Amino acid sequence: MSTIAKTNFEPVSNLMYIETRDFQLADPTLANPTNAVALVDGEWMTFDSNGKVVRASTIGTGDNLATVQSWPMWANRGSTDIQAMGQRKVPLLWLHSWEFDTRVFDASKALGSGAAITAVGQPVKVATITVSGRNFTGLVGHGGAGSDASPIVGYVSKLPANNGGKLRIRGGMLY
């Protein structure tokens, strides 16, 4: 398990070509930094039936697995550009390959056919995790393509024990 900080999702290199795309939030109050369940950078998002962005898993209770493809949000909690937009849009990593360090994960969780995060190259999936008593949509270990029906969203490229407590993942158009 990790800890949530001011910056929870950061690129490994500033030389990567990363393309983000802004999408409207289904619940604009999630962009308000004073909301008890406000979004934090590195949470995983998907789309509702109206094409608006929602969390990839329900955070009301823990251990819910995401069952659809999702993308990481890359904006700090209370980001002023999001606050200034009338439609409250959030940027998602949209195209190209990327590599990020994240704090929004639980390496010990083994949900469904998943496994704890223990190896470089291991696939990861999205689920509701609890960090410091609050639920987020974060990463847990995937059990492998044949044994786990949840979508793979990335691969471990550095374990938290060797990366200052952050999980390094690579993702994007790799699968």
C-alpha positions in Angstrom: 0.0 0.0 0.0 1.1 3.5 -0.6 0.4 7.0 0.8 -1.4 9.8 -1.0 0.5 13.0 -1.4 0.2 16.3 -3.3 1.7 14.7 -6.4 0.6 11.1 -6.9 1.2 10.5 -10.6 4.3 11.8 -12.3 6.1 11.0 -15.6 9.4 9.2 -15.4 11.0 11.4 -18.1 10.1 14.8 -19.5 11.1 13.6 -23.0 8.1 11.2 -23.5 5.6 12.1 -26.1 2.4 12.0 -24.1 -1.0 13.0 -25.4 -3.8 13.9 -23.0 -7.3 14.7 -23.8 -9.9 16.6 -21.7 -13.2 15.0 -21.0 -16.2 16.3 -19.1 -16.9 14.9 -15.6 -20.3 13.3 -15.0 -20.1 14.6 -11.4 -18.5 18.1 -11.5 -18.2 18.2 -7.7 -15.4 15.6 -7.9 -13.1 18.5 -9.2 -13.7 20.5 -6.0 -10.7 20.0 -3.7 -12.8 20.3 -0.6 -15.0 17.4 -1.6 -14.3 14.4 0.7 -14.0 12.1 -2.3 -12.4 14.6 -4.7 -10.3 13.1 -7.6 -6.6 12.8 -7.2 -4.0 12.5 -9.9 -3.4 8.9 -10.8 -7.0 7.7 -10.3 -8.4 5.7 -13.2 -11.4 6.9 -15.1 -13.8 5.5 -17.7 -16.9 6.7 -19.5 -20.6 6.5 -18.6 -23.4 5.9 -21.1 -23.5 9.7 -21.8 -19.8 9.9 -22.7 -18.8 11.7 -19.5 -16.0 10.6 -17.3 -16.6 8.6 -14.1 -14.3 6.6 -11.8 -13.5 3.2 -13.3 -14.8 1.4 -10.2 -17.3 2.3 -7.5 -15.5 3.7 -4.5 -18.4 3.4 -2.0 -16.9 0.1 -0.8 -13.5 -1.4 -1.3 -12.3 -4.2 -3.6 -14.5 -3.4 -6.6 -12.8 -4.4 -9.9 -13.1 -2.3 -13.0 -14.6 -4.3 -15.8 -14.1 -1.9 -18.7 -11.0 -0.2 -20.2 -9.9 2.8 -18.2 -7.3 5.6 -18.4 -5.4 7.5 -15.7 -6.2 11.1 -14.8 -3.3 13.4 -14.8 -4.2 16.6 -12.9 -3.5 17.6 -9.3 -6.3 17.7 -6.8 -7.9 21.2 -7.0 -6.1 22.0 -10.3 -7.1 25.6 -11.1 -7.5 24.9 -14.8 -10.1 22.3 -14.1 -11.8 24.6 -11.6 -11.9 27.4 -14.2 -13.6 25.3 -16.8 -17.4 25.7 -16.8 -17.9 22.0 -17.8 -15.3 20.7 -15.3 -13.2 18.6 -17.6 -10.3 16.4 -16.5 -7.2 15.3 -18.6 -6.7 11.6 -19.2 -3.6 10.0 -20.7 -5.1 9.2 -24.1 -2.5 8.2 -26.7 1.0 6.8 -27.1 3.1 4.9 -24.7 4.0 6.3 -21.3 5.8 5.5 -18.1 4.7 7.0 -14.7 5.4 6.6 -11.0 2.2 6.3 -9.1 1.1 6.3 -5.4 -2.4 5.2 -6.2 -2.0 1.4 -5.9 -2.1 -1.4 -3.4 0.6 -4.0 -4.1 -0.7 -6.5 -1.6 -4.2 -6.8 -3.0 -5.1 -10.0 -4.8 -8.6 -9.5 -6.1 -10.6 -11.9 -8.3 -8.0 -13.9 -10.3 -5.4 -11.3 -9.6 -2.2 -11.6 -7.6 -0.2 -9.3 -5.4 2.2 -7.0 -7.3 5.6 -8.7 -6.9 7.5 -8.6 -10.2 8.7 -6.3 -13.0 6.7 -7.0 -16.1 3.6 -8.0 -14.2 0.3 -6.7 -15.7 -1.9 -4.5 -13.5 -5.6 -3.8 -13.4 -7.9 -1.2 -11.8 -9.9 -1.7 -8.6 -11.1 0.3 -5.6 -8.3 0.4 -3.1 -8.1 2.0 0.3 -5.2 4.3 1.2 -5.1 6.0 4.6 -8.7 5.2 5.3 -10.1 6.6 2.0 -11.1 4.7 -1.2 -9.6 5.5 -4.6 -9.6 3.9 -8.1 -6.1 2.6 -8.2 -3.9 -0.3 -9.4 -3.7 -3.9 -8.2 -2.0 -6.9 -9.6 -3.5 -8.8 -12.6 -3.5 -12.5 -12.7 -2.4 -12.9 -16.4 -4.3 -12.6 -19.6 -5.8 -16.1 -19.5 -6.9 -16.3 -15.9 -8.2 -12.7 -15.3 -11.1 -11.2 -17.2 -10.3 -7.6 -16.0 -8.7 -5.3 -18.5 -4.9 -4.9 -18.3 -4.1 -1.2 -18.1 -0.3 -1.4 -17.8 2.8 -3.3 -16.7 5.1 -2.9 -13.7 8.5 -1.5 -14.7 9.8 -0.8 -11.1 8.6 -2.1 -7.8 7.8 0.2 -4.9 10.6 -1.2 -2.7 13.1 0.0 -5.4 11.4 3.2 -6.2 10.9 5.3 -3.0 7.5 3.7 -2.3 6.0 4.5 -5.7 5.0 1.9 -8.3 6.4 2.5 -11.8 4.1 1.4 -14.6 4.3 1.6 -18.3 1.1 1.8 -20.4 -0.7 3.4 -23.2 -0.6 1.7 -26.6 1.4 -1.3 -25.5 -1.2 -4.0 -25.6 
